Amino acid sequence: MARVLLFGRLSDVAGWRERTLDAGAGSIAAIRALLAAEDADLGEALVAPGVQVAVDQAIVRGDLVLSAASEVAFLPPMSGG
C-alpha cells in the first residue's frame, strides 16, 4: 500500500493530508490518474506548474514505478525570500 502525502495548497484542495492507496497504483502517473478521477480539482492541482513529487523523501522527475511500501509526497510550488 502506497502512502500518499499532500502538502500546502494541495492538501487544502483535497481536504486531506495523508492517505493510503492500494499498491495497484504502481506508478506516480497512476496515482495522479486515480486521484484526478476521484477529484477533478485535485487532479488539476497535481499537474500545475511547479508541483514536485518526492518518493521515499527524494525528489523525482518524470514517472517512476513504485513499490508497495513507497511514500509519495506531492509538494506545491515553493517560494523563497
N, C-alpha and C positions, 0 to 999 in steps of 0.2 A: 504494500500500500504506500503510495507516494504521499508525502506530507507537502501541502501547498501553503505558502505564506504570502500574504499581500501586505504591502506597506503604504503608508501615506494615503494619498488620494485614492489609490486603487482599493484599499480596504473600505474607504468611505463609500465608493460607488457600489461595491459588492454587498456591504452590510455585514461582512465577516472578515476576520484577520487570518484565521488558520483553519485548515480543513484537510481531511484525509481522503484521497481518491483511490479507487480501485487500480491495481497495478496494470490493468488492461490499457490504461492511458500511458503507453510505453514510450512517449517522446514529449518534448516540450510542445511541439506543434499539436499533438493530440490533446494535451492538457488545455492549451489555448482554445482549441476547437470545442472541446467538451464544455468548458466554462462559457464560451460565447453562445453555444446552443442553449444553455440554461439562462443566460442573462446577456442580452444584446449590448446593453450599455457597458458592461464589464468587458465583453469581447472587444468593443471599440477601444476602450481604455488600455487594454493589454497590448494592442498593436500601435498605440500612439507613438510618435517620435520621442526618443529619449528613454523609453521604458527599457530597463535592463533585466536580465534573468541571471540568477545565481543558482547553481546546482551544487548541493553539499558545500555551501558557503564560498564558492568560487564563481566569479562572473564568467559567463559563457557567451559565445557569439554563435548565431545560427541555431540549427536544430541539434538535438542530442538524444540518443537512446538512453532511457532511464532504467535504473534497477528498481526492484520493488521497494527498496528501503530509501530511495532518493528523497532529498528535501529540495523542493523547488520554490524559490522566492522570486516574486515579481516586484521590482523596485521602480518607483516613479522617477521621472527626471529630477535630478538634484541641481540645486543652485548654490553657489558659494558666494562668499562676500568677504 
